[in-house]
Every structure is written in C-alpha cells, then in structure tokens.
Amino acid sequence: MIKQKSILYLPKNIDLIPYEILKKGLVWLKPNIIKFPNSENKSDLDFIWLENEKFFAQSLSFKEVDNITSAIGGILRKKYENIFIKKPKFENLDMSRIKLMGILNITPDSFYDGGHYYDDSKALDHANKMINQGADIIDVGGESTKPNAKYVSEEVEAKRVLNVINKLSKKGLLISADTRKLSVMEKAIDNGAKIINDISGMSDPLTPSLISNNEVSIIIMHMQGSPKTMQTNPSYKFAPIEVFNFLERKINLALSKGVKINQIAIDPGFGFGKTPIHNIQIMAWLPMFQTLGVPVLLGASRKSTIAKLSNNEEANNRVAGSIALLCYANIMGTQIIRVHDVLESMQAINVSDYLNKEF
C-alpha cells in the first residue's frame, strides 16, 4: 500500500473518525485493490477526510466502511456502492473487461507519431490495423496537445480529421474525436463520431448541451492549464484528490445539462499539467476514481514520465514502460486504456487478466 506524505495516516480507531465532517462531504474512499474481490486483506480501503485544511486517513476493512457509510448515507454511501456496482455500458461497450482506445494522430507534430499518419490513406490504413489488432475505439485527433504545443485553428483541425472520421464511421467503427473545440466537436459528430474526448474538461460551457442534444458520449479529462502552459510548474496540495474533485464537479455539471450517466467517462489526465510525482500519485489512487460511478480512462502511452522514471528513453523506446502502467491500471480496475501500441497492449491485457482468475 502506498502512503502519501500529503496525508496523515492514523492508527485504526473508528471512534476518532469525525462524523460531522463526513456529513459535509469532505471524505474520499480509495480501495487498495479492485480486481481481487476475495482478498482477506484487513485494510481493504483507505478512508480519507479533510479536517482543518489537512488530510487524514485510516485504513479500514470493507465491512467497517460499509457500516460507516450506511450510518452517514447520501453521496458518501453512493460512492461506496459505486466500488462494487458494474459500470454502465459506454457506447455499447461492456465495461466489465478493459477496453482499448487506439490513438490516431493526424498531425505533423504529435510527440511520438507526428507526421506518420498525416496522409488520409495512411491514417485509414493504420486505423484498420489497430481494429484488427483488438482496438475497441479509434481516437482521431488533429491537434497536438503535447507540452508547449502550438494552437491549431478550428478550420485546420477540422480539415485534418473530418474525412477520416467520416470514412471510418461509415465502416461501422466506434470513433472518438479528440478535440477541445466546440465547432470541431459539432462537425465530428455530424461525420459519425460517437464519442468526444475533451482534454479541456468541458471548458466550453456549451459542450454539455452539445453532448446531450446529439446523444453522444464524452470523456471528461482533467488538465491544469493548457497544452502551452500545463508543464510550467504544475502544483497541487494533493493531486489525486484535487483531480477527483474537478472530475466530480464536471460529472455533476454534465448531468445537470441532460447528459446521461452512461454517456460519461473520465480521464485523470496523466501528463497534463502534472509532474512525474503527480502522475504516479494518480496511478496509485486510480481505484478512488471508481467511486464516481463512471468508466475511468487512462492515457499514459509513451509519455515522458516513463522516461523520467527510467533511463530517459526517447518516445520510440517506451513501450515496456507503457505496458507496465497498463497492467497496473488493469488490476486497479480501469475500464479504458488509450494506447499507441494496440497489439502489445492486447497481449498484456490477456496475460494480466489471468492474475485475476482463480485456479
């Protein structure tokens, strides 16, 4: 179990848990593992609360937390129940087994594959290849969002992606449009995209209504700042909880605008306005995001944190690190993984899934 310096872990004593604070909602639940339901671990879950601007926690059994949340009720009880309830289908994809989103960057400057699929025919061939290797979703993007990336106009971005989205959608493939611009979202939907992957976390106030009115789905991501500024000294009191709170607010906003719960997935934004330490904290706390009741996506493929935790490898030599993060996320219950390397990722999932079986 990873203990965080930002949180003071107290010896187990349920009598010291401040129920009045819990009733105000200043509490978070982090299961220490998701996919081993028969675990006899006596500290199955970290129970965290905020008191006098400080985070405190006790490690408790599921039974103990069941009793506490039953007594408090409300949102806290719902979050506890969300740990065990099967996530709703997301665009008809069964969330009981991890799904792969294949990355298709139609850009000249993406950090790993910029320029590789800038031609429509190459983009279409690569999409078909990823589907044949096991991808469930193709995520089509026309703007690089790497650190310090240059802003791309709506017109240029749309021109890059719409023809590819249209042709892939007509083949019956499930297509996600990776964009933060409302006009590009609208055009992508008109051309058959069923998912909007919004790295800005619905920064445009009209986005939720667009999703609701068109009955498509959205992936809401957290990012501190913008691609141009996000890696300029990102700072958090404690990244996992701040990211969680942001995503919880955005889910509630979407629901208030008519978006249905089965149209929403969330992405904590690995590498977007976060240091390597922030990213690893979020990895360790991935199970907490399951309490929000919607599918969780992780996009860590070939990112620079892998190199900084290893030997400063270039992006083309980060497959193994990407697979390590994928396997960990799978065991921690993550529903969707966004990847460059579909074949290798599918093999890793097939093998790691055996760790969750009883023989």
C-alpha positions in Angstrom: 0.0 0.0 0.0 1.4 3.4 -1.0 1.2 6.0 1.8 1.3 9.7 0.7 3.2 12.3 2.7 0.3 14.8 2.0 -2.0 12.6 4.1 -1.5 11.7 7.7 -2.4 8.0 8.2 -3.7 7.4 11.7 -3.8 4.2 13.6 -7.2 2.5 13.1 -9.7 3.8 15.6 -13.2 4.3 14.2 -14.3 6.3 17.2 -11.9 9.1 16.1 -13.4 9.5 12.7 -15.3 12.9 12.7 -18.8 12.0 11.6 -19.9 15.7 11.5 -17.2 16.4 8.9 -18.2 13.3 6.9 -21.7 14.6 6.7 -20.4 17.7 4.9 -19.0 15.5 2.2 -15.3 16.2 2.9 -14.4 12.5 2.5 -12.9 10.2 -0.1 -12.7 6.4 -0.4 -9.7 4.7 -2.0 -9.9 0.9 -2.4 -6.5 -0.6 -2.2 -7.3 -3.0 -4.9 -10.3 -3.6 -7.2 -10.0 -6.9 -9.0 -9.3 -9.3 -6.1 -12.8 -9.4 -4.6 -11.9 -12.4 -2.4 -9.0 -10.7 -0.7 -8.8 -11.2 3.0 -6.9 -8.0 3.5 -8.0 -6.3 6.7 -7.2 -2.8 5.3 -9.1 -3.1 2.1 -9.8 0.6 1.8 -8.3 4.0 2.8 -10.9 6.3 4.4 -9.7 9.9 3.9 -11.2 13.1 5.3 -10.3 16.8 5.3 -10.2 18.5 8.7 -8.8 21.9 9.4 -7.3 22.1 5.9 -5.4 18.8 6.5 -6.0 15.3 5.1 -6.3 12.4 7.5 -6.9 8.8 6.8 -7.4 5.4 8.4 -7.1 2.0 6.6 -10.2 0.0 7.2 -11.9 -3.2 6.1 -14.8 -3.0 3.6 -17.1 -4.1 6.4 -16.1 -1.2 8.6 -16.6 1.3 5.8 -19.9 -0.4 4.9 -21.1 0.4 8.4 -19.8 4.0 8.4 -21.3 4.8 5.0 -24.6 3.2 6.0 -24.8 5.5 9.0 -23.9 8.6 7.0 -25.9 7.8 3.9 -26.3 10.2 1.0 -23.5 10.8 -1.5 -20.9 9.0 0.7 -23.0 5.8 0.6 -23.4 6.1 -3.1 -19.6 6.4 -3.6 -19.1 3.3 -1.6 -21.7 1.4 -3.5 -20.1 2.5 -6.8 -17.0 0.5 -5.9 -19.0 -2.7 -6.3 -21.6 -1.8 -8.9 -20.8 -2.8 -12.5 -20.2 0.3 -14.6 -22.8 1.1 -17.3 -22.1 0.3 -20.9 -20.2 3.1 -22.6 -21.4 3.4 -26.2 -22.5 -0.3 -26.0 -19.1 -1.4 -24.8 -19.2 -3.8 -21.8 -17.1 -2.2 -19.1 -16.6 -5.5 -17.2 -13.3 -6.0 -19.1 -10.8 -3.3 -20.1 -11.2 -1.8 -23.5 -8.5 -0.3 -25.8 -8.7 3.1 -27.5 -6.2 3.2 -30.4 -4.6 6.6 -31.0 -4.7 8.1 -34.5 -3.0 11.4 -34.6 -3.4 13.2 -37.9 -0.9 15.8 -37.0 2.6 16.9 -38.1 3.9 17.4 -34.6 2.5 14.9 -32.0 5.2 13.9 -29.6 5.5 10.3 -30.8 3.8 9.7 -34.1 3.6 13.2 -35.5 3.6 13.1 -39.3 3.3 9.3 -39.5 -0.4 9.4 -40.5 -0.8 12.9 -41.9 -2.0 11.5 -45.2 -5.6 10.2 -45.2 -4.8 6.9 -46.8 -2.1 6.2 -44.2 -4.5 7.2 -41.4 -7.2 4.9 -42.6 -4.8 2.0 -43.0 -3.5 2.5 -39.5 -7.0 2.7 -38.0 -7.9 -0.6 -39.7 -4.7 -2.2 -38.5 -5.5 -1.1 -34.9 -9.0 -2.5 -35.1 -7.7 -5.8 -36.4 -5.2 -5.9 -33.5 -8.0 -5.5 -31.0 -8.8 -1.8 -30.6 -12.4 -1.1 -29.5 -12.3 2.6 -30.2 -10.3 4.8 -32.6 -9.5 8.2 -31.2 -8.9 10.6 -34.0 -7.1 13.9 -33.3 -6.0 16.8 -35.4 -4.2 18.9 -32.9 -1.1 18.0 -30.9 -1.6 18.6 -27.2 2.0 17.8 -26.1 3.6 20.3 -23.7 4.2 23.7 -25.4 2.2 22.6 -28.5 1.2 25.4 -30.9 -2.5 26.2 -31.0 -4.2 24.9 -34.2 -7.2 26.8 -35.7 -10.6 25.2 -35.8 -10.5 25.2 -39.6 -7.2 23.4 -39.9 -8.0 20.9 -37.2 -11.4 20.0 -38.9 -9.8 19.7 -42.3 -7.3 17.2 -40.9 -9.8 14.8 -39.3 -13.3 15.0 -40.7 -12.7 12.9 -43.9 -11.1 10.2 -41.8 -13.8 10.2 -39.2 -16.5 10.0 -41.9 -14.9 7.1 -43.7 -14.2 5.1 -40.5 -17.6 5.7 -39.1 -19.3 4.5 -42.3 -17.5 1.2 -41.8 -19.3 0.8 -38.5 -16.2 1.6 -36.3 -16.6 3.3 -33.0 -14.9 6.7 -33.4 -13.9 9.2 -30.8 -12.9 12.8 -31.8 -10.0 14.1 -29.7 -10.8 17.8 -29.6 -11.4 20.7 -27.2 -13.1 23.0 -29.8 -16.9 23.1 -29.9 -17.1 23.6 -33.7 -14.8 20.7 -34.4 -16.9 18.6 -32.0 -20.1 19.5 -33.9 -18.6 18.6 -37.2 -17.1 15.4 -35.9 -20.5 14.3 -34.6 -22.1 15.2 -38.0 -19.5 12.9 -39.6 -20.2 10.0 -37.4 -18.1 10.4 -34.2 -19.9 8.8 -31.2 -17.5 10.0 -28.5 -15.9 13.4 -27.8 -12.6 13.1 -26.0 -12.3 16.6 -24.5 -8.9 17.2 -22.9 -10.1 20.6 -21.7 -12.7 19.0 -19.4 -15.7 20.8 -21.0 -14.1 24.2 -20.8 -16.6 25.5 -23.3 -19.9 25.9 -21.4 -21.9 24.8 -24.4 -20.2 21.4 -24.6 -22.6 19.5 -22.2 -25.6 20.6 -24.1 -24.0 19.6 -27.4 -23.4 16.1 -26.0 -26.9 15.8 -24.6 -28.7 17.1 -27.7 -26.8 14.8 -30.0 -27.0 11.7 -27.7 -23.3 11.0 -28.0 -20.8 10.3 -25.2 -18.0 12.4 -23.7 -14.7 11.7 -22.0 -14.0 14.4 -19.5 -10.3 14.9 -18.8 -8.5 17.0 -16.2 -5.7 19.3 -17.2 -4.1 22.1 -15.2 -3.6 25.0 -17.6 -3.4 24.5 -21.4 -1.0 22.5 -23.5 1.0 25.7 -23.9 1.3 26.3 -20.2 0.5 23.0 -18.4 4.0 21.9 -17.6 5.1 25.3 -16.2 5.5 24.4 -12.5 2.2 22.4 -12.0 1.3 22.5 -8.3 -1.3 20.7 -6.1 -2.0 20.3 -2.5 -2.6 16.6 -3.2 -3.1 15.8 -6.9 -5.4 12.8 -6.8 -8.0 14.5 -4.6 -7.9 17.8 -6.5 -8.3 15.9 -9.8 -11.1 13.8 -8.3 -12.9 16.9 -7.1 -12.6 18.6 -10.5 -14.0 15.5 -12.3 -16.8 15.1 -9.8 -17.9 18.7 -10.4 -17.8 18.2 -14.2 -19.8 15.0 -14.0 -22.5 16.8 -12.0 -22.4 19.7 -14.5 -22.9 17.3 -17.4 -25.8 15.6 -15.6 -27.5 18.9 -14.9 -27.4 19.7 -18.6 -29.2 16.4 -19.6 -26.2 14.2 -20.3 -27.0 10.7 -19.1 -24.6 8.8 -16.7 -23.9 6.2 -19.4 -22.7 8.9 -21.7 -19.8 9.9 -19.4 -16.3 8.6 -18.9 -13.5 10.4 -17.1 -9.7 10.7 -17.5 -7.5 12.0 -14.7 -5.1 13.4 -17.3 -1.8 11.6 -16.8 0.9 14.0 -18.0 -1.4 17.0 -18.5 -0.3 19.7 -16.0 1.4 17.2 -13.7 4.9 16.3 -12.7 6.1 12.6 -12.7 5.3 12.5 -8.9 1.8 13.8 -9.5 1.3 11.2 -12.3 2.5 8.3 -10.0 0.3 9.5 -7.2 -2.7 9.4 -9.6 -1.7 5.9 -10.7 -1.6 4.8 -7.0 -5.0 6.3 -6.4 -6.8 5.1 -9.6 -9.3 3.0 -7.6 -10.6 6.1 -5.9 -11.9 7.4 -9.2 -14.2 4.2 -9.5 -16.3 5.7 -6.7 -17.6 8.3 -9.2 -19.6 5.6 -10.9 -18.5 6.1 -14.5 -15.8 4.4 -16.6 -12.2 5.6 -16.0 -9.8 6.1 -18.9 -6.0 6.2 -18.6 -3.8 7.7 -21.3 -0.2 7.2 -20.3 1.1 5.6 -23.5 4.8 6.5 -24.3 4.6 9.7 -22.2 7.7 11.4 -20.8 7.1 10.3 -17.2 8.0 6.8 -18.3 11.5 8.0 -19.4 11.9 10.1 -16.2 11.2 7.1 -14.0 13.6 5.0 -16.1 16.7 5.9 -18.2 15.4 9.0 -20.2 14.4 6.9 -23.2 13.0 8.6 -26.3 9.3 8.1 -27.1 10.0 5.3 -29.5 11.6 3.2 -26.7 8.9 3.5 -24.1 6.7 0.5 -25.0 7.7 -1.6 -21.9 7.0 1.3 -19.5 3.6 1.9 -21.2 2.8 -1.8 -20.7 3.8 -1.7 -17.1 1.4 1.2 -16.4 -1.3 -0.6 -18.4 -1.1 -3.8 -16.4 -1.2 -1.9 -13.1 -4.2 0.1 -14.3 -5.9 -3.1 -15.3 -5.5 -4.7 -11.9 -6.7 -1.4 -10.3 -10.0 -1.6 -12.2 -9.5 0.9 -15.0 -12.0 0.4 -17.8 -10.4 2.1 -20.9 -6.7 2.5 -21.9 -5.6 4.9 -24.6 -2.7 3.4 -26.4 -0.3 3.7 -29.4 0.6 0.0 -29.4 -2.6 -2.0 -29.7 -1.0 -5.4 -30.4 1.3 -5.3 -27.4 -1.3 -3.8 -25.2 -3.9 -6.5 -26.0 -1.3 -9.2 -25.3 -0.5 -7.6 -21.9 -4.2 -7.5 -21.0 -4.8 -11.1 -22.0 -1.9 -12.2 -19.7 -2.6 -9.8 -16.8 -6.3 -10.9 -16.7 -5.2 -14.3 -15.7 -3.9 -12.8 -12.5 -7.5 -12.2 -11.5 -8.7 -15.7 -12.1 -9.0 -18.5 -9.6 -7.5 -21.9 -10.4 
